[in-house]
Each structure stands twice: as C-alpha cells, then as structure tokens.
C-alpha cells in the first residue's frame, strides 16, 4: 500500500478529494480493479478508459486519474485530473515501484532494425563479464538467465516498472531494453531514468500507426529528447537521421559508423557465411555474425560496452565470442543446402539480408526466398517487400506471414502488385506457409540457399485472430533433413 500523495508526486494535477488516502495498487484496466485500487483512465486508439470510470469505482477504486472529470463523481473517491493520463501513469508507476530504473544502468535502443540483436548480445556480453543483468526484448524478457514471457516490444508502464523492480531486487546492475516508437508515443517509458540510449537506423515501418515518416522519426527522437544530463547517447551517423536524433539532446553524444567518420569506426575486411573479419577503431577481430547490418550492431555493442566502463580489449574479446540472436540470420542445413531464417519484416531489413547473402554466395548458388507480410499492419510496404525479394532472389515464394484478421490472399494480391511480368514468372504463390517452405526446399538443389524471412524467432502463426504453433526454424530444418 502507498499513499496517493506519494504516487502522484511530480505530476502536474488538479486534486478533487484527499491525497492522504492509502492505495492498494494501480490499474488501467477496469476489469482488474479491486477494493482500494487507483484507476487510471487512458484514452486509447480503440477504447477510452474514461468510459469505464463508473465501473472502476463500483468495483472499489478509491482514486481515479483522468483527463476529464466524470459528470457524476462518487462520494469518498479522490479524482486527480491530469493533462495526459498515459504520461502520468508512467511517472506514477515509477513512484509506486520505488524508482527502479534509477537504481540500474538502464540502456535503451531504438530504431527500425537491429534492436533485438543489440540488446540480446549486450545482455549476453555483460552476463559473460560477470554482471547481473536484465533484458527486455521482442523475443524474451530476462532477469539474469531467468526467462519471462513477452507480448510487446516494450511492456506497458506498470509491467515495465514491476519488471525493473524485480531486476533491482535480484541484484541486477544493468538492464538492456528495446524501445519501440509505439512505447515513446504511448508514454510507456515515461518516468524511466536511462543511463544510455542507442539509435540504430530508421527505414519504412509502422506507418499504419504513425501515419507519416515524419511522425515515425519524431517518435524515435522523443526517446533521445528525454535522456537526462549525465546519460550518454550513441547514434549511427551513416543513417541520414542519425544526427537528427540527438539534436538538442541533453545527454553526452557519441557516434558510430561504417562509412562516415565517427567516434567508433568499423570496417568490414572480410564477410563469409561463417563470420566477419572486422577492424574497429584500429583493432582487428573475427566475429561469428554475418553481414554489414551486423557490423553496425556489433559496433554499437562495442561502443555501448566501452561507454559503460568495459575496457576496450575486454570488449573486443567478448565481441569475438558472440553468436547471433535467435531468428536473426540463423543457419539450418541439410542435403547440402544452406537454410537461413531471419526476422526481416521491413523492406530495408529484407534488402540487407539478401545483399549479405548475395555478397557471399558463389555464382553457381541459387537463392530461393520465402517471404510474406503481416496482416493488420502497414500495407504500403507489401509491394515493396515483394519487389526487393524478387530483385535479389533467383526464385521467390510468396506466402502468409501472420495474416491476423486479414484475408491471406488479399495480402498476397497486394504483394504481387509490386512485381513486373518477368519477376512474376520466377514467383510461386502458396498461401500455406508450411507448404511454401516445403516447396522452396524441393526446388533447391545441393549448394543452393533457401531464405525464410519475416517471422524469425516467432513460435506461432496468427490466422483469423487465432495463434497456432509455428516455427520457421523447425519447418525449414525438417524439410532440409527429409531424405537424408
């Protein structure tokens, strides 16, 4: 329990009632409200929590945080009026759980691609260095090596602060966190204290939510705008928005790049399917990850480690030991065929993966790509994804990703619209993803490469709103082992 006045500390608000009351818990879902709860009425894209204030009060809420007072205010209930309930929730959650982010070195990364790989490998590195560390990612949340389920790239403010509190109580010194553009706009990270922030890149994605690229860029920049003095900001200056991210940033700015001059400079000396030979700030090393996009990730990881106080030599040694995150350029092999599973679900990510394969493969090796696009998401990237896949591959299999509530064939129609007649001649359309992977493997001959893109680490497929077990790695491995 905690007094309301302590929970709303630091929030600009108008109080109607006593702030000296005890609150049992914080809730923004009226269905979870119990006797003594504080209910936060948020305005969402589909549901307005203000419509459920009366229900929350009837279920026992002793205090309500809202942007507009209800017409009928209940006796004995304190109403706290704020400008933005979602932003206030983040600050209140931070207060309620005892400011856990300030008790950690919380490092966040934002960008279209590379977030999961970067935080996952930073977590592995710092665990290998002997630190207690937490991880908040698309794939999994972790407290040291304890795995916790995840449903969003960035959890809601309550779940996030509760998780950080558990990390602090477990003795964690560091936490590495993906920061999605949605979480910035929806104030899920409001109230958090970051010790460092990393920008990877911005490419076409999430326009179904943000509407325009300008809004998307502004959302990413919002993370860096919120970094405090004493924190550091690490930005990729090869990306044209890299310097935009840190304009007027209070944190100490550092840069990394493969092309432009930067504080942390990387060169790819050799790139193979087995790994890369890199030179970072004059030091040469062999890494087990593949592709220029991973060279960016590794440079960011190295720089972040050094900025966190790790000696350069030790950071380089640890970098050479790292292996790819699940579903990120993950290898599967059989019958002499190379299989690759990658999460690439944006045009830029798909192009990066295909270019990486193309730079390494021999002229005699055929590339067969299996790819789809998710339903209920940005439709404008569908023809672009298909065009990139067709241009970079010898043969293309278009299939379902996670159709969610959309018609899978309608999604494939929109993808096919991006192909010219010659590309269509090299394209097979198979709605069933399992059958599509099987067909691609049947088309492949010894020495060929089968790329299955889009779902990566995911262990499910969502069709008509129902999730069923589906694992690209399992499917590809089974097909490539068939007949061995």
C-alpha positions in Angstrom: 0.0 0.0 0.0 1.1 3.6 -0.6 -0.4 7.0 -0.1 -1.9 8.7 -3.1 0.1 11.8 -2.5 3.4 9.8 -2.9 2.1 8.1 -6.0 1.3 11.3 -7.8 4.4 13.2 -6.7 6.0 15.1 -9.6 2.8 15.1 -11.7 1.1 18.4 -12.6 -2.5 17.8 -11.5 -5.7 19.2 -10.1 -7.0 17.3 -7.0 -10.6 16.7 -6.1 -10.6 15.0 -2.8 -7.9 13.8 -0.3 -4.4 12.9 -1.4 -3.8 11.3 2.0 -5.6 8.1 1.3 -4.0 4.7 1.0 -3.9 3.0 -2.4 -3.6 -0.8 -2.7 -2.5 -0.9 -6.4 -2.5 0.9 -9.8 -4.7 -0.3 -12.6 -5.6 1.0 -16.1 -7.8 -2.0 -17.0 -11.2 -1.6 -15.2 -11.6 -5.4 -15.1 -8.6 -5.7 -12.8 -9.7 -3.0 -10.3 -10.3 -4.2 -6.7 -11.1 -2.6 -3.4 -8.6 0.2 -2.8 -7.2 0.4 -6.3 -6.2 3.6 -8.2 -7.8 3.5 -11.6 -6.0 5.4 -14.5 -8.4 6.3 -17.3 -6.3 6.3 -20.5 -7.5 7.3 -24.0 -6.5 4.5 -26.3 -6.8 4.2 -30.1 -9.9 1.9 -29.7 -11.1 2.3 -26.1 -11.4 5.3 -23.9 -10.8 4.4 -20.2 -13.0 7.4 -19.2 -16.0 5.4 -20.3 -15.1 2.8 -17.5 -14.6 5.2 -14.6 -18.0 4.4 -13.1 -17.4 0.7 -13.4 -14.0 1.0 -11.7 -15.5 3.0 -8.8 -18.2 0.3 -8.5 -15.5 -2.3 -8.2 -13.8 -0.5 -5.4 -11.5 2.1 -6.8 -10.6 4.7 -4.1 -8.9 7.1 -6.6 -9.2 7.9 -10.3 -6.7 9.6 -12.5 -8.4 11.2 -15.6 -8.1 13.9 -18.1 -11.8 14.9 -17.8 -13.9 14.7 -14.6 -16.9 12.5 -14.9 -20.3 14.2 -14.6 -21.2 12.0 -11.6 -18.4 12.0 -9.0 -18.8 9.4 -6.3 -18.5 10.3 -2.7 -15.3 9.1 -0.9 -13.4 8.8 -4.2 -10.5 11.1 -5.0 -10.3 12.4 -8.6 -6.9 13.5 -10.0 -7.1 15.5 -13.2 -4.0 15.5 -15.4 -3.2 16.6 -19.0 -2.2 13.2 -20.2 -3.2 10.1 -18.3 -0.8 7.8 -20.1 2.2 10.0 -19.3 1.0 10.3 -15.7 0.8 6.5 -15.5 4.5 6.1 -16.3 5.5 8.6 -13.6 3.1 7.0 -11.1 4.4 3.5 -11.8 8.0 4.7 -11.3 6.9 6.3 -8.0 4.9 3.2 -6.9 7.7 0.7 -7.5 10.4 2.9 -5.9 12.2 4.4 -9.0 13.8 1.1 -10.1 15.2 2.4 -13.3 17.3 4.9 -11.4 18.8 2.1 -9.4 20.1 0.3 -12.6 22.2 1.3 -15.5 19.3 1.1 -18.0 20.4 1.2 -21.6 17.7 1.6 -24.3 18.0 1.2 -28.1 15.5 2.5 -30.6 15.5 2.2 -34.4 13.7 0.2 -37.1 16.2 -2.7 -37.3 18.8 -4.2 -35.0 17.2 -3.6 -31.7 16.7 -7.2 -30.7 20.1 -8.3 -31.8 21.8 -5.4 -30.0 20.1 -5.8 -26.6 20.3 -9.6 -26.7 24.0 -9.6 -27.3 24.7 -6.8 -24.8 22.9 -8.9 -22.2 25.0 -11.9 -23.1 28.2 -9.9 -23.0 27.5 -8.4 -19.6 26.4 -11.8 -18.2 29.7 -13.2 -19.5 31.6 -10.4 -17.9 30.1 -11.5 -14.6 27.4 -8.8 -14.1 23.8 -9.4 -13.0 21.8 -8.0 -15.9 18.2 -7.8 -17.1 16.9 -7.9 -20.7 13.7 -6.5 -22.2 13.3 -7.5 -25.8 10.8 -8.7 -28.5 11.9 -12.3 -28.1 12.1 -12.6 -24.3 12.5 -10.7 -21.0 15.2 -12.0 -18.7 16.4 -11.4 -15.1 19.9 -12.8 -15.4 19.1 -16.2 -17.0 15.5 -16.5 -15.8 13.2 -16.2 -18.8 9.9 -14.4 -18.6 7.2 -14.3 -21.3 6.8 -11.2 -23.5 3.9 -9.9 -25.6 5.1 -6.5 -26.8 8.5 -5.0 -27.8 8.1 -2.6 -24.8 5.7 -3.6 -22.0 3.1 -1.2 -20.6 4.3 1.2 -17.9 3.0 -0.9 -15.0 4.5 -4.2 -16.2 7.7 -2.4 -17.2 8.3 -0.8 -13.7 7.3 -4.1 -12.0 9.9 -5.9 -14.1 12.6 -3.4 -13.4 11.8 -3.6 -9.7 12.3 -7.4 -9.9 15.6 -6.8 -11.6 16.8 -4.5 -8.9 15.7 -6.9 -6.1 17.6 -9.7 -7.9 20.8 -7.6 -7.7 20.9 -6.5 -11.4 23.4 -3.7 -12.1 22.4 -3.3 -15.8 19.3 -3.7 -17.9 19.2 -3.6 -21.7 15.9 -2.7 -23.3 14.3 -2.3 -26.8 12.4 1.0 -27.0 9.8 0.9 -29.7 8.3 4.0 -31.4 4.9 3.0 -30.0 6.2 3.0 -26.5 7.5 6.6 -26.8 4.3 7.9 -28.3 2.1 6.0 -25.8 4.3 7.2 -22.9 5.2 3.6 -21.7 8.7 4.8 -20.9 7.5 7.9 -19.2 9.2 8.3 -15.8 12.1 6.0 -16.5 15.7 7.0 -16.0 18.0 5.9 -18.8 21.8 5.8 -18.3 22.3 5.5 -22.1 20.5 5.4 -25.4 21.4 3.9 -28.8 20.0 4.8 -32.3 20.4 2.1 -35.0 18.5 3.3 -38.1 15.2 4.4 -39.5 13.5 2.8 -42.5 10.0 2.3 -43.7 7.9 0.7 -41.0 4.9 1.2 -38.7 3.3 3.8 -40.9 -0.1 2.1 -40.1 0.4 3.5 -36.6 2.4 6.8 -37.1 0.8 7.8 -40.4 3.9 9.5 -41.9 7.6 9.0 -41.8 7.9 12.5 -40.1 5.8 11.2 -37.2 7.8 8.0 -37.0 11.1 9.9 -36.9 9.7 12.3 -34.3 8.7 9.3 -32.1 12.2 7.8 -32.2 13.7 11.3 -31.5 11.4 11.6 -28.5 13.4 8.9 -26.7 16.6 10.9 -27.0 14.9 14.1 -26.1 14.0 12.5 -22.8 17.6 11.4 -21.9 18.9 13.2 -18.8 22.1 15.0 -18.3 24.8 12.6 -17.2 23.5 9.9 -19.6 25.1 9.1 -23.0 23.5 8.9 -26.5 25.1 6.7 -29.2 23.9 7.4 -32.7 24.6 5.8 -36.1 25.8 8.7 -38.3 25.7 6.6 -41.5 21.9 6.9 -41.2 20.7 10.2 -42.5 18.6 10.7 -39.4 21.4 9.8 -37.1 22.3 13.3 -36.2 18.7 14.4 -36.1 18.1 12.0 -33.3 20.5 13.8 -31.0 19.8 17.4 -31.8 19.2 19.4 -28.6 19.9 16.2 -26.6 21.0 16.8 -23.0 23.0 13.5 -22.9 26.6 13.3 -23.9 26.6 12.4 -27.7 28.8 9.7 -29.2 28.8 8.4 -32.8 29.4 5.1 -34.7 29.6 4.3 -38.4 31.0 2.1 -41.1 31.1 4.8 -43.7 31.4 8.3 -42.2 33.9 9.5 -39.6 32.8 8.6 -36.1 34.0 8.1 -32.6 33.6 4.3 -33.1 34.6 3.4 -36.6 34.2 -0.1 -38.1 35.4 -1.6 -41.4 34.4 -5.0 -42.8 37.6 -6.6 -44.1 36.0 -10.0 -45.0 32.5 -11.3 -44.9 31.6 -15.0 -45.2 28.8 -17.4 -44.1 31.0 -18.4 -41.1 31.6 -14.8 -39.9 33.3 -11.5 -40.5 36.8 -10.0 -40.2 36.3 -6.5 -38.7 38.5 -3.6 -37.9 37.0 -1.4 -35.1 39.0 1.7 -34.1 42.2 0.2 -35.4 41.7 -3.2 -33.7 41.1 -6.3 -35.9 38.9 -9.2 -34.8 36.9 -12.2 -36.1 33.2 -12.2 -35.3 30.7 -15.1 -35.7 28.0 -12.8 -37.0 27.4 -12.2 -40.7 26.6 -9.1 -42.9 27.1 -5.4 -42.8 23.9 -4.9 -40.8 25.5 -7.0 -38.1 28.7 -5.0 -38.4 26.6 -2.0 -37.3 25.1 -4.0 -34.5 28.5 -5.2 -33.3 30.0 -1.7 -33.4 27.1 -0.3 -31.4 27.6 -3.1 -28.8 31.3 -2.5 -28.6 30.7 1.3 -28.1 28.0 0.8 -25.5 30.2 -1.6 -23.6 33.1 0.9 -23.5 30.7 3.7 -22.6 29.5 1.5 -19.7 33.1 1.3 -18.5 34.3 -2.0 -20.0 38.0 -2.0 -21.1 38.4 -1.8 -24.9 40.5 -5.0 -25.0 37.9 -7.0 -23.0 35.0 -5.6 -25.0 36.8 -6.7 -28.2 37.4 -10.2 -26.8 33.8 -10.5 -25.8 32.6 -9.3 -29.2 34.5 -12.1 -30.9 32.6 -14.7 -28.8 29.1 -13.5 -29.5 26.7 -15.5 -31.6 23.5 -14.4 -33.4 20.2 -13.9 -31.6 17.5 -16.5 -32.4 15.9 -16.0 -35.7 18.5 -13.5 -36.8 20.4 -14.9 -39.8 20.0 -18.3 -38.2 21.5 -21.2 -40.1 19.9 -24.5 -40.8 21.4 -27.1 -43.2 20.7 -30.4 -44.8 21.2 -32.2 -48.2 24.0 -29.8 -48.9 21.6 -26.9 -48.9 22.1 -23.8 -46.8 18.9 -22.6 -45.0 18.7 -19.2 -43.4 15.9 -17.9 -41.1 15.7 -14.2 -40.5 13.2 -11.9 -38.8 13.5 -9.4 -41.7 9.9 -8.0 -41.9 10.7 -4.5 -43.3 11.9 -3.6 -46.8 15.3 -2.4 -45.5 15.9 -5.4 -43.3 15.0 -7.8 -46.1 17.3 -6.0 -48.5 20.1 -6.1 -46.0 19.8 -9.9 -45.6 19.5 -10.5 -49.3 22.5 -8.3 -50.1 24.5 -10.1 -47.4 23.8 -13.4 -49.0 24.5 -12.1 -52.4 27.9 -10.7 -51.4 28.9 -14.1 -50.0 27.3 -16.7 -52.3 29.1 -18.2 -55.3 27.7 -17.6 -58.8 26.5 -21.2 -59.1 24.4 -21.0 -55.9 20.7 -20.2 -56.4 18.9 -18.1 -53.8 15.2 -19.1 -53.2 13.4 -16.7 -50.9 10.2 -17.4 -48.9 8.5 -14.3 -47.6 5.1 -12.8 -46.7 3.8 -9.7 -45.0 1.8 -9.4 -41.7 -1.9 -8.6 -41.6 -3.4 -5.6 -39.8 -0.1 -3.7 -40.3 1.4 -1.2 -42.8 0.0 -2.2 -46.2 2.2 0.2 -48.2 5.3 -1.9 -47.6 3.8 -5.1 -49.1 4.5 -4.4 -52.9 8.0 -3.0 -51.9 8.8 -6.2 -49.9 7.9 -8.4 -52.8 9.9 -6.3 -55.3 13.0 -6.4 -53.1 12.7 -10.1 -52.7 12.2 -10.7 -56.4 15.0 -8.4 -57.4 17.5 -10.1 -55.1 16.5 -13.7 -55.5 16.6 -16.2 -58.3 13.3 -17.7 -57.3 10.6 -16.3 -55.0 7.8 -18.0 -53.0 5.2 -15.6 -51.7 3.3 -16.9 -48.7 1.5 -15.9 -45.5 3.3 -14.3 -42.5 0.8 -13.6 -39.7 -2.4 -12.7 -41.6 -4.1 -11.9 -38.2 -7.6 -10.8 -39.1 -7.0 -10.1 -42.8 -7.6 -12.4 -45.8 -4.2 -14.0 -46.6 -4.9 -14.0 -50.3 -5.7 -10.3 -50.2 -2.3 -9.6 -48.7 -0.6 -11.7 -51.4 -2.5 -9.8 -54.0 -1.0 -6.5 -52.7 2.5 -8.1 -52.6 2.2 -9.3 -56.2 1.2 -5.8 -57.3 4.9 -4.8 -56.8 6.2 -7.4 -59.3 6.7 -6.9 -63.0 5.8 -9.7 -65.5 9.4 -11.1 -65.6 9.5 -11.3 -61.8 6.1 -12.9 -61.7 7.5 -15.7 -63.9 10.0 -16.5 -61.2 7.5 -16.4 -58.4 5.3 -19.1 -56.9 2.4 -18.1 -54.7 1.5 -20.5 -51.9 -0.8 -19.3 -49.1 0.0 -22.0 -46.6 3.4 -21.2 -45.1 4.3 -24.8 -44.2 3.7 -25.8 -47.8 5.6 -22.8 -49.1 8.7 -23.7 -47.1 8.4 -27.3 -48.2 8.1 -26.2 -51.9 11.2 -24.0 -51.6 13.2 -26.8 -50.2 12.0 -29.1 -53.0 13.1 -26.5 -55.6 16.6 -26.3 -54.1 19.5 -28.3 -55.2 22.8 -29.1 -53.5 24.7 -25.9 -52.9 21.6 -23.7 -53.1 20.4 -21.3 -50.4 16.8 -21.1 -49.0 16.0 -17.9 -47.1 12.8 -17.9 -45.0 12.2 -14.3 -44.0 9.7 -12.4 -41.8 9.0 -14.3 -38.7 12.4 -15.3 -37.4 12.2 -16.2 -33.7 8.4 -16.4 -33.5 7.0 -19.7 -32.4 3.5 -19.1 -33.7 1.4 -18.1 -36.7 -1.7 -15.9 -36.2 -4.6 -16.6 -38.6 -8.1 -15.2 -38.2 -7.0 -13.9 -34.8 -6.0 -17.4 -33.6 -2.4 -18.2 -32.7 -1.1 -21.7 -33.5 2.4 -23.2 -33.0 4.6 -22.5 -36.0 8.4 -22.2 -36.0 10.2 -21.3 -39.3 13.4 -22.9 -38.0 11.6 -26.2 -37.2 9.8 -26.3 -40.5 13.0 -25.5 -42.5 15.1 -28.0 -40.6 12.6 -30.8 -41.0 12.4 -30.2 -44.8 16.1 -30.0 -45.3 16.7 -33.2 -43.2 14.0 -35.0 -45.2 15.5 -37.9 -47.1 19.0 -37.6 -45.5 
